[in-house]
Amino acid sequence: MLAPDLAEFIDKERLTIVAEWEAFARTLLPAADGLNALALRDHADEILTAIIRDMKSRQTKAEQAEKSKGRGQAHQLGEMGEIHATLRIEIGFRLGQMVAEYRALRASVLRLWEKVGGDPGGVTRFNESIDEALTVAVDSFTETTERYRDQSLGILSHDLRNPLSGIILGATMLMRPEGGGSSGARDDRNAIVICKRILSSARRMDRMIGDLLDYANPRPSEPVDFDLGSLVEETLRVARTEAAFADIEVTGDVARAKVRFLAEFRSRSKGPEGEAVDDKRTAELWTFERRLSSRDPNWTLVRVDAAEA
């Protein structure tokens, strides 16, 4: 009776190999903590099927040479590798842990095959298939991680822009001289309100950066007491600063964008007649320029005009 080749042997021992995959995946902590058997196996059976089909497929010497250099056509191996990598990222596996799964898979198959032996060509094809599947999985893992990182940076940049706009607008208003008149006390109160808004926005940015650092260097979380009413009030105060595009034009090589900023400030003061509330709306039109032929993506502020509030 002829001994089975390695591809047939893998198919025959599929349950044993998948069970060993599951047992090894369970040791990859902390990501594997609490995962059930289905999540631990995660397409292990489909990956074995793809490897068996790849080993049984016809392959010329030239194709084998290309595959040994990492330039083979992955086909179904690639599809399974991409799915496995994406799911492993979602449950918190690191790249090294995913690579270790493929290394353990190779070791399990070759250790079981030692009892049968033979088929050196099959062993070579198996190693090529594992390497090809691993290459695709690593590429997919890296690309997915970079995409998530870019999305996170985009969200963070957007969240930081709101308090930053409040700081810029408040600082600009403080730098502008007030018109003539005898409203010195009121102007002082408004200046104090603006400074408080700037400080509040700066603290929001500091908290966001602190949260980002905590995410990069996680520590055990601790409950924190806070005043929900104050948090809502602070959010509403910052939200009263609005910005919108007013006009965009291109003249030759120069693009100009006009942005209208509208801010609402409210200050309270107590006097002999009781509490007085002073509401103030202010609007400005900022003009930015950028040369289209320049490699610099940044826009330059070239003009600030008063606008109707």
Residue pairs with C-beta under 8 A, 6 or more apart in sequence:
3 116
3 117
3 118
3 119
4 12
4 116
5 119
5 122
6 55
6 109
6 113
6 119
6 122
6 123
6 125
6 126
7 52
7 55
7 56
7 122
7 125
7 126
9 112
9 113
9 116
10 17
10 48
10 51
10 52
10 55
10 109
10 126
11 48
11 52
13 109
13 112
14 45
14 48
16 112
17 44
17 48
17 105
17 108
17 109
17 112
18 41
18 44
18 45
18 48
20 104
20 108
21 40
21 41
21 44
21 101
21 104
21 105
21 108
22 37
22 40
22 41
22 44
24 100
24 101
24 104
24 108
25 32
25 35
25 40
25 41
25 42
25 101
26 32
26 35
26 40
28 93
28 97
28 100
28 101
30 92
31 88
31 91
31 92
31 93
31 94
31 97
32 40
32 93
35 91
39 91
42 84
42 87
42 88
43 80
43 83
43 84
43 87
44 105
46 80
47 77
47 80
47 81
47 84
47 105
47 133
50 76
50 77
50 79
50 80
50 129
50 133
51 77
51 126
51 129
51 130
51 133
53 76
54 75
54 76
54 77
54 125
54 129
54 132
55 122
55 125
55 126
55 129
59 67
59 125
63 72
64 128
66 72
67 128
67 131
67 132
68 128
70 131
70 132
70 135
72 128
72 132
74 81
74 132
74 133
74 135
74 136
77 129
77 132
77 133
77 136
78 133
78 136
80 133
81 133
81 134
81 136
81 137
81 140
82 136
82 137
82 140
84 98
84 137
85 98
85 137
85 138
85 140
85 141
85 144
86 140
86 144
88 97
88 98
88 141
89 141
89 144
89 145
89 148
95 138
95 141
95 142
95 145
98 137
98 138
98 141
99 134
99 138
102 130
102 133
102 134
102 137
105 130
106 126
106 127
106 130
109 126
110 123
110 126
113 123
156 208
156 212
159 208
160 205
160 208
162 238
162 239
162 241
163 200
163 201
163 202
163 204
163 205
163 238
164 201
164 205
165 241
165 243
165 261
166 197
166 198
166 201
166 238
166 241
167 198
167 201
167 202
169 241
169 261
169 263
169 284
170 194
170 195
170 197
170 198
170 201
170 263
171 198
172 284
172 304
173 194
173 263
173 282
174 191
174 194
174 195
178 187
186 278
189 267
189 269
189 278
190 265
190 267
190 278
190 280
192 267
193 265
193 266
193 267
194 265
197 237
197 238
197 241
197 265
200 234
200 237
200 238
201 238
204 234
204 238
240 263
240 264
240 265
241 261
241 262
241 263
241 264
242 261
242 262
242 263
243 259
243 260
243 261
243 262
244 259
244 260
244 262
245 257
245 258
245 259
245 260
246 258
246 259
246 260
246 285
247 256
247 257
247 258
248 255
248 256
248 257
248 258
249 255
249 256
250 256
250 292
253 291
253 292
253 293
254 289
254 290
254 291
254 292
255 289
255 290
255 291
255 292
256 287
256 288
256 289
257 287
257 288
257 290
257 299
258 285
258 286
258 287
258 288
259 285
259 286
259 288
260 283
260 284
260 285
260 286
260 307
261 283
261 284
261 285
261 286
262 281
262 282
262 283
262 309
263 281
263 282
263 283
264 279
264 280
264 281
265 279
265 280
265 281
265 282
266 277
266 278
266 279
266 280
267 277
267 278
267 280
268 275
268 276
268 277
268 278
269 275
269 276
269 278
270 276
281 309
282 309
283 306
283 307
283 308
283 309
284 304
284 305
284 306
284 307
285 304
285 305
285 306
285 307
286 301
286 303
286 304
287 301
287 302
287 303
287 304
287 305
288 299
288 300
288 301
288 302
289 299
289 300
289 302
290 296
290 297
290 298
290 299
290 300
